[in-house]
Amino acid sequence: MAPKRSLGKPDPFAGMPPDMQNVFQKVLSTYNKKDYNGDPMSLMHHLSTQDPADVEALLSAVAGSKTSDDRLSTFNYKKVPVRKDSFWVMQLSPMGFQGKDPQDYREEYFPGSTPVFSIFIYDDRDQFLVQEMVPPGMPSSDFVLKALKHAITSPLPPNRPCAPSLLVIAYKLSPHVDALRPFLDSLPAPFSWRLETPEEAEGVGSGVHKLNVKGIAKATKRAEEEKRLGNEAIGRKDRTAAVKHYTEAYEFLADAIAQNPSDEEKRDIKRAMAICLANRAAAWLMEGDGQDAKKALADAERATTFDENYGKAYYRQAKAQQLLGARESSIDVLTTALKRPSLASDKGLNDALPEELRGLCRRLFVDKYGDLRARDITEFVQRADAHVKKTLGPEFSATTV
C-alpha cells in the first residue's frame, strides 16, 4: 500500500532551485515563525542577525535564480498551472534618478540624471511576486517580458510557479503590449490579460502605493514598540538591551521610508529616526562598562541629518565631545544649535552651555594643570572675562568661575 501523504500546507520550498532551497532552509531553521504574524519585515530583520556568509549565499542564490535565462527559456509556459479566481497587476514605478556615476543616486531630478524605474508584479493577496530594477531609462520590451517570465517561473518565496486568471498591465507599459502579446496569448486557459484603461490608471496604479501604506503602518508600529522597549532598558540602565531595541526601531523606520511614504509621512518617519539615533547615543553615553563616546557622537550627529531641529541630538553631541576631551567642540555644537530659532529657548541646551563654558574657563584660567597657553595674554583674559559675564551673568568671572 502506498504511504499516506500529508494533507497539510504545501511545501513553501517546492519549485525553488536546489541552491536557493538549501540556503533558505538553513537561514530559516532558526526563525521563530510565531514572530511572523503576517509581517514579512520580521523575516528581513531575522536575516540581519544571521551569519553574513549565509545571507550572502542566500542573496546569491536568489540573484542566480532571477538571472537564469536557461530556466526562462526551458520552462513549459503552455502547461503552467493557472490559479483560479486570481489576478496580478504589472506596474512600472519610478524609483529616483541616477547620474553618470552609478553611485550618484537621488530622489529628485538633477542636471544630467536619468530616471530609474522598477517593475513590480503583485497579486490579489497583496504579495509581491517579482521586483526588477530597470537599467536607467525606460525599460525595453525584452526586459518587461523577462520580468513577467520571472514572476511565473521564479516568484519570490513562498510563492510557487503559476499564472493568474487575469493579468492587468499598467497603462504606462502600453508601448510594450504588441511585443508581449504573442507570449501572453500562448499561456493556457483560463488565463486572460488586458491593459488597464486610462480611467483605471490611478486606481490600479495605486496598488503598489496601497501595499506601501500597509508596509509603512506595520513598520512604524514595530518601530514604536522597539523604541518603547529601548526606553525601558534605559530606565533600568541596561545599555546592551537599549542599543539593540533602538537599532531595531531605526531599521524598521528605514524599511518604512523605503516604501515611498507621502511627504508628511516622510517627515514624521525622519523625526522618529532622529529620536531613535539620539536615544541610542544616550545609551552609549551611560556610565559604566561599554560606554562609547565615539559611537554616541556618530549617532547624535547622524540624528541631526534626519531632524536638524531636534535639540537632544545636539545635546548628546556636546556630551560626547565633552567625554572625548573636546570641550571647545562641545561648546561649538551647543552655540550652533542655540542659534537656530526653533532651539533658541531649548532648556536642555541652554542649561548645558553654561556648564560647558564653566568647564572651559576652569581649564583655561583656573586649573593648575589646565591649558596654560593664554593665561598671560592680558587682552585675551579681559575679553574672555567679558564674554563670561555676558553669558553667565555679571557675578561670574573667567578667572574664578
Sine and cosine of phi, psi and omega as CSV:
sin_phi,cos_phi,sin_psi,cos_psi,sin_omega,cos_omega
0.00,0.00,0.69,-0.72,0.00,-1.00
-0.93,0.37,0.61,-0.79,0.01,-1.00
-0.90,0.44,0.54,-0.84,0.04,-1.00
-0.93,0.37,0.58,-0.82,0.02,-1.00
-0.97,-0.24,0.56,-0.83,-0.01,-1.00
-0.92,0.38,0.64,-0.77,0.05,-1.00
-0.97,-0.24,0.29,0.96,-0.01,-1.00
-0.97,0.25,-0.34,-0.94,-0.04,-1.00
-0.91,0.41,0.53,-0.85,0.01,-1.00
-0.91,0.42,0.44,-0.90,0.01,-1.00
-0.91,0.42,0.88,-0.47,-0.05,-1.00
-0.92,0.38,-0.25,0.97,-0.03,-1.00
-1.00,-0.08,-0.08,1.00,-0.03,-1.00
-0.88,0.48,0.69,-0.72,0.02,-1.00
1.00,0.00,-0.18,0.98,0.03,-1.00
-0.98,0.20,0.53,-0.85,0.17,-0.99
-0.87,0.49,0.51,-0.86,-0.06,-1.00
-0.82,0.57,-0.65,0.76,-0.04,-1.00
-0.90,0.44,-0.66,0.75,0.03,-1.00
-0.93,0.37,-0.65,0.76,-0.02,-1.00
-0.87,0.49,-0.68,0.73,-0.04,-1.00
-0.89,0.45,-0.73,0.69,-0.05,-1.00
-0.96,0.29,-0.55,0.84,0.06,-1.00
-0.89,0.46,-0.72,0.69,-0.03,-1.00
-0.90,0.43,-0.60,0.80,0.00,-1.00
-0.92,0.39,-0.73,0.68,-0.05,-1.00
-0.94,0.34,-0.62,0.79,-0.07,-1.00
-0.98,0.18,-0.19,0.98,-0.03,-1.00
-0.88,0.47,-0.41,0.91,0.00,-1.00
-0.97,-0.24,0.16,0.99,-0.04,-1.00
-1.00,0.05,0.81,-0.59,0.02,-1.00
-0.99,0.15,0.98,-0.20,-0.13,-0.99
-0.90,0.44,-0.41,0.91,0.00,-1.00
-0.93,0.38,-0.27,0.96,0.06,-1.00
-0.98,0.18,-0.17,0.99,-0.10,-0.99
-0.92,0.40,-0.85,0.53,0.05,-1.00
0.77,0.63,0.57,0.82,0.03,-1.00
0.97,0.23,0.15,0.99,-0.07,-1.00
-0.94,-0.35,0.98,-0.22,-0.03,-1.00
-0.90,0.44,-0.32,0.95,-0.01,-1.00
-0.91,0.42,-0.48,0.88,0.02,-1.00
-0.89,0.45,-0.56,0.83,0.05,-1.00
-0.92,0.38,-0.63,0.78,0.01,-1.00
-0.88,0.47,-0.64,0.76,0.01,-1.00
-0.95,0.32,-0.51,0.86,0.11,-0.99
-0.89,0.46,-0.68,0.73,0.01,-1.00
-0.87,0.50,-0.57,0.82,-0.03,-1.00
-0.92,0.40,-0.28,0.96,-0.02,-1.00
-0.99,-0.13,-0.03,1.00,-0.09,-1.00
-1.00,0.03,0.18,-0.98,0.06,-1.00
-0.85,0.53,0.84,-0.55,-0.02,-1.00
-0.81,0.59,-0.53,0.85,0.00,-1.00
-0.92,0.40,-0.63,0.78,0.02,-1.00
-0.93,0.37,-0.67,0.75,0.00,-1.00
-0.91,0.42,-0.65,0.76,0.03,-1.00
-0.89,0.46,-0.64,0.77,0.04,-1.00
-0.90,0.44,-0.64,0.77,0.03,-1.00
-0.88,0.47,-0.75,0.66,-0.01,-1.00
-0.90,0.44,-0.60,0.80,0.03,-1.00
-0.90,0.43,-0.63,0.77,0.02,-1.00
-0.91,0.42,-0.69,0.73,0.04,-1.00
-0.88,0.47,-0.74,0.68,-0.01,-1.00
-0.88,0.47,-0.65,0.76,0.01,-1.00
-0.89,0.45,-0.63,0.78,0.02,-1.00
-0.92,0.38,-0.67,0.74,-0.05,-1.00
-0.91,0.41,-0.51,0.86,-0.11,-0.99
-0.98,-0.20,0.20,0.98,-0.04,-1.00
-0.98,0.20,0.99,-0.12,0.03,-1.00
-0.92,0.38,-0.47,0.88,0.02,-1.00
-0.88,0.47,-0.69,0.72,-0.01,-1.00
-0.90,0.44,-0.65,0.76,-0.01,-1.00
-0.91,0.41,-0.59,0.81,-0.09,-1.00
-0.99,0.12,-0.38,0.92,-0.05,-1.00
-0.98,-0.19,-0.19,0.98,-0.02,-1.00
-0.91,0.41,0.65,-0.76,-0.01,-1.00
-1.00,0.01,1.00,0.02,-0.06,-1.00
-0.93,0.37,-0.44,0.90,-0.04,-1.00
-0.95,0.32,-0.25,0.97,0.00,-1.00
-0.87,-0.49,0.29,0.96,0.00,-1.00
-0.92,0.40,0.67,-0.74,0.06,-1.00
-0.88,0.47,0.61,-0.79,0.04,-1.00
-0.93,-0.37,0.86,-0.50,-0.02,-1.00
-0.98,0.22,0.83,-0.55,-0.08,-1.00
-0.93,0.37,0.53,-0.85,0.09,-1.00
0.79,0.62,0.64,0.77,0.01,-1.00
-0.84,-0.55,0.35,-0.93,0.11,-0.99
-0.60,-0.80,0.48,-0.88,0.10,-1.00
-0.88,-0.47,0.46,-0.89,0.14,-0.99
-0.87,-0.50,0.77,-0.64,0.05,-1.00
-0.96,-0.29,0.89,-0.45,-0.17,-0.99
-0.80,-0.60,0.59,-0.81,0.12,-0.99
-0.96,-0.28,0.87,-0.50,-0.11,-0.99
-0.85,-0.52,0.76,-0.65,0.04,-1.00
-0.93,0.36,0.65,-0.76,-0.06,-1.00
-0.89,-0.46,-0.25,0.97,-0.02,-1.00
0.59,-0.81,-0.43,-0.90,-0.07,-1.00
-0.66,-0.75,0.61,-0.79,-0.02,-1.00
-0.85,-0.53,0.68,-0.73,0.05,-1.00
-1.00,0.08,-0.16,-0.99,0.02,-1.00
-0.90,0.44,-0.56,0.83,0.12,-0.99
-0.99,0.15,0.86,-0.51,-0.02,-1.00
-0.83,0.55,-0.40,0.92,0.02,-1.00
-0.98,0.18,-0.21,0.98,-0.03,-1.00
-1.00,0.02,1.00,0.02,-0.07,-1.00
-0.85,-0.53,0.78,-0.63,-0.06,-1.00
-0.66,-0.75,0.37,-0.93,0.00,-1.00
-0.96,0.28,-0.56,0.83,-0.07,-1.00
-0.97,-0.24,0.41,-0.91,0.05,-1.00
-0.89,0.46,0.61,-0.79,0.14,-0.99
-0.63,-0.77,0.42,-0.91,-0.11,-0.99
-0.80,0.61,0.74,-0.67,0.03,-1.00
0.99,0.11,0.00,1.00,-0.05,-1.00
-1.00,0.03,0.31,-0.95,0.01,-1.00
-0.84,-0.54,0.68,-0.73,0.01,-1.00
-0.91,0.42,0.53,-0.85,0.03,-1.00
-0.87,-0.50,0.70,-0.71,-0.03,-1.00
-0.83,-0.56,0.29,-0.96,0.12,-0.99
-0.74,-0.67,0.63,-0.77,0.11,-0.99
-0.99,-0.11,0.85,-0.53,0.06,-1.00
-0.94,-0.34,0.65,-0.76,0.20,-0.98
-0.80,-0.60,0.85,-0.52,-0.01,-1.00
-0.73,-0.69,0.31,-0.95,-0.13,-0.99
-0.90,-0.44,-0.07,-1.00,-0.06,-1.00
-0.94,0.34,-0.18,0.98,0.04,-1.00
-0.99,-0.10,0.22,0.98,-0.03,-1.00
0.89,0.46,0.55,0.84,0.05,-1.00
-0.94,-0.33,0.71,-0.70,0.10,-0.99
-0.98,0.19,0.76,-0.65,0.02,-1.00
-0.99,-0.12,-0.55,0.84,0.00,-1.00
-0.34,-0.94,0.54,-0.84,0.19,-0.98
-0.70,-0.72,0.88,-0.47,-0.02,-1.00
-0.89,-0.45,0.87,-0.49,0.06,-1.00
-0.97,0.22,0.85,-0.53,-0.04,-1.00
-0.98,0.18,0.66,-0.75,0.14,-0.99
-0.82,0.57,0.48,-0.88,-0.07,-1.00
-0.71,0.70,0.74,-0.67,-0.05,-1.00
0.97,-0.25,-0.01,-1.00,0.00,-1.00
-0.95,0.31,0.52,-0.85,-0.03,-1.00
-0.95,0.30,0.44,-0.90,0.12,-0.99
-1.00,0.09,0.25,-0.97,0.03,-1.00
-0.90,0.44,-0.60,0.80,0.03,-1.00
-0.89,0.46,-0.63,0.77,0.00,-1.00
-0.91,0.41,-0.67,0.74,0.00,-1.00
-0.89,0.46,-0.69,0.72,0.00,-1.00
-0.90,0.44,-0.66,0.76,-0.01,-1.00
-0.91,0.42,-0.63,0.78,0.03,-1.00
-0.88,0.48,-0.67,0.74,0.02,-1.00
-0.90,0.43,-0.66,0.75,0.02,-1.00
-0.90,0.43,-0.60,0.80,0.05,-1.00
-0.88,0.47,-0.67,0.74,-0.01,-1.00
-0.88,0.48,-0.56,0.83,-0.02,-1.00
-0.98,0.19,-0.71,0.70,-0.13,-0.99
-1.00,0.00,-0.56,0.83,-0.11,-0.99
-0.66,-0.75,0.86,0.51,0.00,-1.00
-0.92,0.39,0.34,-0.94,0.03,-1.00
-0.88,0.48,0.68,-0.73,0.03,-1.00
-0.85,0.53,0.51,-0.86,0.10,1.00
-1.00,-0.03,0.31,0.95,0.00,-1.00
-0.92,0.38,0.46,-0.89,0.00,-1.00
-0.88,-0.47,0.33,-0.95,-0.04,-1.00
-0.83,0.55,0.79,-0.62,0.06,-1.00
-0.15,-0.99,0.07,-1.00,0.13,-0.99
-0.82,-0.57,0.38,-0.93,0.00,-1.00
-1.00,0.03,0.18,-0.98,0.14,-0.99
-0.94,0.33,-0.56,0.83,-0.02,-1.00
-0.64,-0.77,0.75,-0.66,0.13,-0.99
-0.93,-0.37,0.83,-0.56,0.08,-1.00
-0.96,-0.27,0.86,-0.52,-0.05,-1.00
-0.99,-0.16,0.79,-0.61,-0.05,-1.00
-0.85,0.53,0.60,-0.80,-0.04,-1.00
-0.85,0.53,-0.52,0.85,-0.01,-1.00
-0.91,0.41,-0.30,0.95,0.03,-1.00
-0.99,-0.13,0.16,0.99,-0.06,-1.00
-0.84,0.54,-0.52,0.86,0.02,-1.00
-0.87,0.49,-0.28,0.96,-0.06,-1.00
-0.98,-0.18,-0.02,1.00,-0.11,-0.99
-0.87,0.49,-0.68,0.73,-0.02,-1.00
-0.88,0.48,-0.61,0.79,0.01,-1.00
-0.95,0.30,-0.51,0.86,-0.01,-1.00
-0.99,0.15,-0.39,0.92,-0.18,-0.98
-0.83,0.56,-0.73,0.68,-0.03,-1.00
-0.85,0.53,-0.66,0.75,0.01,-1.00
-0.93,0.37,-0.71,0.70,-0.04,-1.00
-0.88,0.48,-0.64,0.76,-0.04,-1.00
-0.95,0.30,-0.22,0.97,0.00,-1.00
-1.00,0.02,-0.18,0.98,-0.03,-1.00
-0.96,0.27,0.52,-0.85,-0.14,-0.99
-0.96,0.28,0.42,-0.91,0.12,-0.99
-0.92,0.39,0.49,-0.87,0.14,0.99
-1.00,0.00,0.43,0.90,0.02,-1.00
-0.88,0.48,0.64,-0.77,0.13,-0.99
-0.55,-0.83,0.24,-0.97,-0.01,-1.00
-0.50,-0.87,0.34,-0.94,0.11,-0.99
-0.34,-0.94,0.30,-0.95,0.09,-1.00
-1.00,-0.03,0.69,-0.73,0.05,-1.00
-0.90,0.43,0.48,-0.88,0.04,-1.00
-0.99,0.14,0.35,-0.94,0.07,-1.00
-0.83,0.55,-0.56,0.83,-0.01,-1.00
-0.93,0.37,-0.51,0.86,0.00,-1.00
-0.99,0.14,-0.25,0.97,-0.18,-0.98
-0.81,0.58,-0.69,0.72,-0.02,-1.00
-0.91,0.42,-0.69,0.72,-0.04,-1.00
-0.93,0.38,-0.79,0.62,0.00,-1.00
-0.94,0.35,-0.59,0.81,0.01,-1.00
-0.90,0.44,-0.35,0.94,0.02,-1.00
-1.00,0.06,0.05,1.00,0.00,-1.00
-0.85,0.53,-0.74,0.67,0.05,-1.00
-0.88,0.47,-0.64,0.77,0.00,-1.00
-0.88,0.47,-0.65,0.76,0.00,-1.00
-0.89,0.45,-0.65,0.76,0.06,-1.00
-0.90,0.43,-0.63,0.78,0.03,-1.00
-0.89,0.46,-0.65,0.76,0.02,-1.00
-0.85,0.52,-0.70,0.72,0.03,-1.00
-0.89,0.46,-0.69,0.73,-0.01,-1.00
-0.91,0.42,-0.64,0.77,0.01,-1.00
-0.90,0.44,-0.70,0.71,-0.01,-1.00
-0.88,0.47,-0.69,0.73,0.01,-1.00
-0.90,0.43,-0.71,0.71,-0.06,-1.00
-0.91,0.42,-0.67,0.74,-0.02,-1.00
-0.94,0.35,-0.55,0.83,0.05,-1.00
-0.91,0.41,-0.70,0.71,0.03,-1.00
-0.90,0.43,-0.62,0.79,0.01,-1.00
-0.89,0.45,-0.66,0.75,-0.01,-1.00
-0.89,0.45,-0.63,0.78,0.03,-1.00
-0.92,0.40,-0.68,0.73,0.02,-1.00
-0.91,0.42,-0.62,0.79,0.03,-1.00
-0.90,0.44,-0.65,0.76,0.04,-1.00
-0.87,0.49,-0.68,0.73,0.02,-1.00
-0.91,0.42,-0.59,0.81,0.06,-1.00
-0.90,0.43,-0.66,0.75,0.03,-1.00
-0.89,0.46,-0.63,0.77,0.04,-1.00
-0.90,0.43,-0.63,0.78,0.01,-1.00
-0.91,0.42,-0.63,0.78,0.07,-1.00
-0.87,0.49,-0.67,0.74,-0.02,-1.00
-0.87,0.49,-0.55,0.83,0.02,-1.00
-0.99,-0.15,0.20,0.98,0.07,-1.00
0.87,0.50,0.64,0.77,0.06,-1.00
-0.98,-0.20,1.00,0.00,-0.10,-1.00
-0.87,0.49,-0.71,0.71,-0.08,-1.00
-0.86,0.51,-0.74,0.67,0.00,-1.00
-0.91,0.41,-0.65,0.76,-0.02,-1.00
-0.88,0.48,-0.74,0.67,0.01,-1.00
-0.87,0.50,-0.68,0.73,-0.01,-1.00
-0.87,0.48,-0.75,0.66,-0.06,-1.00
-0.93,0.36,-0.65,0.76,0.02,-1.00
-0.92,0.40,-0.58,0.81,0.04,-1.00
-0.90,0.44,-0.71,0.71,0.00,-1.00
-0.92,0.40,-0.61,0.79,0.05,-1.00
-0.88,0.48,-0.70,0.71,0.01,-1.00
-0.88,0.48,-0.66,0.75,-0.03,-1.00
-0.92,0.38,-0.61,0.79,0.08,-1.00
-0.89,0.46,-0.65,0.76,0.02,-1.00
-0.92,0.39,-0.60,0.80,0.07,-1.00
-0.89,0.45,-0.62,0.79,0.10,-1.00
-0.87,0.49,-0.69,0.73,-0.04,-1.00
-0.89,0.45,-0.68,0.74,-0.08,-1.00
-0.96,0.29,-0.28,0.96,0.05,-1.00
-0.99,0.14,-0.06,1.00,-0.08,-1.00
-0.97,-0.26,0.55,0.83,0.10,-0.99
0.82,0.58,0.83,0.55,0.05,-1.00
-0.94,0.35,0.26,-0.97,0.09,-1.00
-0.93,0.36,0.21,-0.98,0.00,-1.00
-0.86,0.52,-0.66,0.75,0.00,-1.00
-0.92,0.40,-0.68,0.73,0.05,-1.00
-0.88,0.47,-0.65,0.76,-0.02,-1.00
-0.89,0.46,-0.65,0.76,0.04,-1.00
-0.88,0.47,-0.68,0.73,0.00,-1.00
-0.91,0.42,-0.66,0.75,-0.01,-1.00
-0.91,0.41,-0.68,0.74,0.00,-1.00
-0.90,0.44,-0.63,0.78,0.05,-1.00
-0.90,0.44,-0.65,0.76,0.04,-1.00
-0.90,0.44,-0.59,0.81,0.05,-1.00
-0.91,0.42,-0.64,0.77,0.05,-1.00
-0.88,0.47,-0.67,0.74,0.00,-1.00
-0.90,0.43,-0.69,0.72,0.00,-1.00
-0.89,0.46,-0.67,0.74,0.00,-1.00
-0.92,0.38,-0.67,0.74,0.02,-1.00
-0.91,0.41,-0.59,0.81,0.05,-1.00
-0.93,0.38,-0.62,0.78,0.05,-1.00
-0.91,0.41,-0.58,0.82,0.09,-1.00
-0.87,0.49,-0.66,0.76,0.03,-1.00
-0.88,0.47,-0.59,0.80,0.04,-1.00
-0.90,0.43,-0.67,0.74,0.03,-1.00
-0.91,0.41,-0.45,0.89,-0.06,-1.00
-0.99,0.11,-0.23,0.97,-0.01,-1.00
-0.86,0.51,0.61,-0.79,-0.01,-1.00
-0.92,0.39,0.43,-0.90,0.06,-1.00
0.92,-0.40,0.00,-1.00,0.01,-1.00
-0.85,0.53,0.71,-0.70,0.00,-1.00
1.00,-0.10,-0.08,1.00,0.05,-1.00
-0.87,0.50,0.72,-0.70,-0.07,-1.00
-0.59,-0.80,1.00,-0.10,-0.05,-1.00
-0.92,0.40,-0.53,0.85,-0.01,-1.00
-0.92,0.40,-0.68,0.73,0.04,-1.00
-0.92,0.38,-0.61,0.80,0.04,-1.00
-0.88,0.47,-0.69,0.72,-0.01,-1.00
-0.89,0.46,-0.69,0.73,0.00,-1.00
-0.88,0.47,-0.69,0.72,0.01,-1.00
-0.91,0.42,-0.70,0.72,-0.04,-1.00
-0.92,0.38,-0.61,0.79,0.05,-1.00
-0.91,0.41,-0.66,0.75,-0.01,-1.00
-0.92,0.38,-0.52,0.85,0.01,-1.00
-0.85,0.53,-0.62,0.79,-0.04,-1.00
-0.95,0.31,-0.29,0.96,0.08,-1.00
-0.96,0.27,-0.37,0.93,0.04,-1.00
-1.00,-0.06,-0.52,0.86,0.05,-1.00
-0.51,-0.86,0.99,-0.16,-0.09,-1.00
-0.96,0.27,-0.06,1.00,0.01,-1.00
-0.94,-0.35,0.30,0.95,0.00,-1.00
-1.00,-0.03,0.96,-0.26,-0.14,-0.99
-0.87,0.50,-0.62,0.79,-0.06,-1.00
-0.91,0.42,-0.45,0.89,0.03,-1.00
-0.91,0.42,-0.67,0.74,0.04,-1.00
-0.93,0.36,-0.64,0.77,-0.01,-1.00
-0.87,0.50,-0.67,0.74,-0.03,-1.00
-0.97,0.26,-0.47,0.88,0.18,-0.98
-0.87,0.50,-0.72,0.70,-0.03,-1.00
-0.89,0.46,-0.67,0.74,0.02,-1.00
-0.90,0.44,-0.64,0.77,0.02,-1.00
-0.91,0.42,-0.68,0.73,0.04,-1.00
-0.88,0.48,-0.63,0.78,0.02,-1.00
-0.88,0.47,-0.72,0.70,0.01,-1.00
-0.90,0.44,-0.47,0.88,0.01,-1.00
-1.00,0.09,0.03,1.00,0.03,-1.00
0.98,0.19,0.28,0.96,-0.02,-1.00
-0.95,-0.30,0.93,0.37,-0.11,-0.99
-0.91,0.41,-0.59,0.81,0.04,-1.00
-0.88,0.48,-0.66,0.75,0.04,-1.00
-0.91,0.41,-0.59,0.81,0.04,-1.00
-0.88,0.48,-0.69,0.72,0.02,-1.00
-0.91,0.41,-0.64,0.76,0.03,-1.00
-0.86,0.51,-0.68,0.73,0.00,-1.00
-0.87,0.48,-0.73,0.68,-0.05,-1.00
-0.91,0.41,-0.70,0.71,-0.02,-1.00
-0.92,0.38,-0.61,0.79,0.05,-1.00
-0.88,0.47,-0.68,0.73,0.00,-1.00
-0.90,0.43,-0.69,0.72,-0.07,-1.00
-0.94,0.34,-0.28,0.96,0.08,-1.00
-0.98,0.21,-0.23,0.97,0.05,-1.00
-0.97,0.23,0.79,-0.61,-0.04,-1.00
-0.80,0.60,-0.61,0.79,-0.05,-1.00
-0.95,0.31,-0.27,0.96,-0.06,-1.00
-0.91,-0.42,0.01,1.00,-0.11,-0.99
-0.85,0.53,-0.52,0.85,-0.02,-1.00
-0.96,-0.27,0.23,0.97,-0.01,-1.00
-0.89,0.45,0.87,-0.49,-0.10,-0.99
-0.90,0.44,-0.71,0.71,-0.03,-1.00
-0.86,0.51,-0.69,0.72,0.00,-1.00
-0.93,0.37,-0.68,0.73,-0.01,-1.00
-0.92,0.39,-0.52,0.85,0.06,-1.00
-0.97,0.25,-0.55,0.83,-0.07,-1.00
-0.96,0.26,-0.58,0.81,-0.09,-1.00
-0.88,0.48,-0.74,0.67,0.03,-1.00
-0.86,0.52,-0.61,0.79,0.03,-1.00
-0.89,0.45,-0.66,0.75,0.02,-1.00
-0.92,0.40,-0.65,0.76,0.02,-1.00
-0.91,0.42,-0.65,0.76,0.04,-1.00
-0.87,0.49,-0.70,0.72,0.00,-1.00
-0.89,0.46,-0.64,0.76,0.03,-1.00
-0.91,0.42,-0.69,0.72,-0.01,-1.00
-0.89,0.45,-0.64,0.77,0.03,-1.00
-0.86,0.51,-0.68,0.73,-0.04,-1.00
-0.93,0.36,-0.60,0.80,-0.05,-1.00
-0.98,0.18,-0.54,0.84,-0.18,-0.98
-0.82,-0.58,-0.28,0.96,-0.17,-0.99
-0.88,-0.47,-0.79,0.61,-0.10,-0.99
-0.84,0.54,0.69,-0.72,-0.04,-1.00
-0.87,0.49,-0.60,0.80,-0.05,-1.00
-0.93,-0.37,0.42,0.91,0.02,-1.00
-0.99,0.17,-0.34,-0.94,0.02,-1.00
-0.97,0.24,0.92,-0.40,-0.11,-0.99
-0.99,-0.11,-0.03,1.00,-0.22,-0.98
-0.90,0.44,-0.56,0.83,-0.15,-0.99
-0.94,-0.34,0.13,0.99,-0.12,-0.99
-0.94,0.35,-0.39,0.92,-0.02,-1.00
-0.99,-0.14,0.10,1.00,0.01,-1.00
-1.00,-0.05,0.99,-0.16,-0.16,-0.99
-0.84,0.54,-0.74,0.68,-0.04,-1.00
-0.87,0.49,-0.67,0.74,-0.01,-1.00
-0.90,0.44,-0.69,0.72,-0.01,-1.00
-0.88,0.48,-0.67,0.75,0.00,-1.00
-0.91,0.42,-0.68,0.73,0.01,-1.00
-0.91,0.42,-0.68,0.74,0.03,-1.00
-0.88,0.48,-0.66,0.75,0.00,-1.00
-0.89,0.46,-0.65,0.76,0.01,-1.00
-0.90,0.43,-0.65,0.76,0.01,-1.00
-0.92,0.40,-0.64,0.77,0.01,-1.00
-0.89,0.45,-0.71,0.70,0.01,-1.00
-0.88,0.47,-0.63,0.77,-0.01,-1.00
-0.93,0.38,-0.62,0.79,-0.08,-1.00
-0.99,0.11,-0.71,0.70,-0.11,-0.99
-0.99,-0.13,-0.35,0.94,-0.04,-1.00
0.83,-0.56,0.42,-0.91,-0.09,-1.00
-0.90,0.43,-0.32,0.95,-0.01,-1.00
-0.98,0.20,-0.12,0.99,-0.04,-1.00
-0.98,-0.19,0.44,-0.90,0.06,-1.00
-0.66,-0.75,0.58,-0.81,-0.01,-1.00
-0.88,0.48,-0.54,0.84,-0.10,-0.99
-1.00,-0.01,-0.02,1.00,0.03,-1.00
-0.75,-0.66,-0.03,1.00,-0.08,-1.00
-0.86,0.51,0.00,0.00,0.00,0.00
